[in-house]
Amino acid sequence: MRWNTRVTRKLTEDGIIREEDIDIVEYGFACMVSNFIGIGVTFIMGSVFGDVLEAIILCCMVFPLRKCAGGFHADTRGKCFFLSTGLLLLSCLLFFKLSWTDYNYMIIVCISAGIIWNLSPIENENKRLDETERQVYRRRTRILLVSESLLFILSFLLGWAEMQRIIAMSLFIVGAVVVTGKMKTVRNQW
């Protein structure tokens, strides 16, 4: 028996949650653990690549935008973990190990922002969006995207190279997930 099932049963036996809420609570526990693991992996990668603070800021920029924009969803949590870790590792290698100019970052930000702006929100087979939800998620995505883009411009003007790199990396990651999510959606419609 999985730990979240044991905890949920104990909470039910103690009268803390209702019987009809078991599935939701189990799912919530699983999501919470998944988020902690994702944050932990990002923290470890930040340590490996020599900048934990940048990794923390990256988390703060990617997670809200990714949540609103949608994108690719793997079939299982394990596949999700490995694909997410692989994308993060690829991004770290690209952005930390290669030399980029401010203008390279600007191109990455413009292309990624254009992709996110035009394609988001991306729904999946488990989360279909009605028109109201689509409008709400599109608006939230665009607010976050404009905020990150303005922060990128400010960083560019003030010469904050690290912040430029983090924002470019954040938008690159979300843009990649949005494109692959769109490709999966189109493929599944055939």
Secondary structure, DSSP 8 states (H G I E B T S, - for coil): --HHHHHHHHHHHTTSS-GGGHHHHHHHHHHHHHHHHHHHHHHHHHHHTT-HHHHHHHHHHHHHHHHHHB----SSHHHHHHHHHHHHHHHHHHHHHS---HHHHHHHHHHHHHHHHHH--B-BTTB---HHHHHHHHHHHHHHHHHHHHHHHHHHHHT-HHHHHHHHHHHHHHHHHHHHHHHHHHHHH-
